[in-house]
Amino acid sequence: MSDGGTSFYEPDAGRSLARKFEMQAYDLRAYLKEFSEKTGEEAITDGFGVLTESEEVTSAYIGYSSDVVAAMEVVHEHLDKIADALRKVNRNTEVTDDDVAVLFGKSDGGGQ
């Protein structure tokens, strides 16, 4: 927002921000997959040292691991939704800018 209270939107900055959220979501998904493979029930029951000898400890660890995965999946979905929303804002802004430009005499490329 400028000092006069007028907002300005920079499409390149908006696209860049959307891409950053998209990349964070992608990276989180990759880390989550790796975490699940290393800490999931199959990895734990296939031999995790002393923990596999205590059913109570093993169950608690598997439950904790599942909770972490579920929470991070929510974060992943949220990051994806933010990226989608930013892309939508960019598209809407570009369309609006083009429509306003036509109102001020700029050709819309439609052969007029």
C-alpha angles and dihedrals in degrees: 000000000000124000091261093061094254116130123222126194122207108205094202091053090048092051090047092051092048090051091050092053090047092052092047089052091048093048092046090051090052092048090046091053091050092047091050092051092050099041106027125116094266093053092047097046092045090067128308098165118248096356093072090063092063114063091193094053093042092051092048091050093048090048091050091048091050091049091051091050092049092049093048091048088058090051090048092052090047092052090049091051091050090051091049092049092050091050089051091051089051093051093046092047093050092049092047092048091051092048092050091047090055090052089057093051104270112139115248090211092251094123097263 
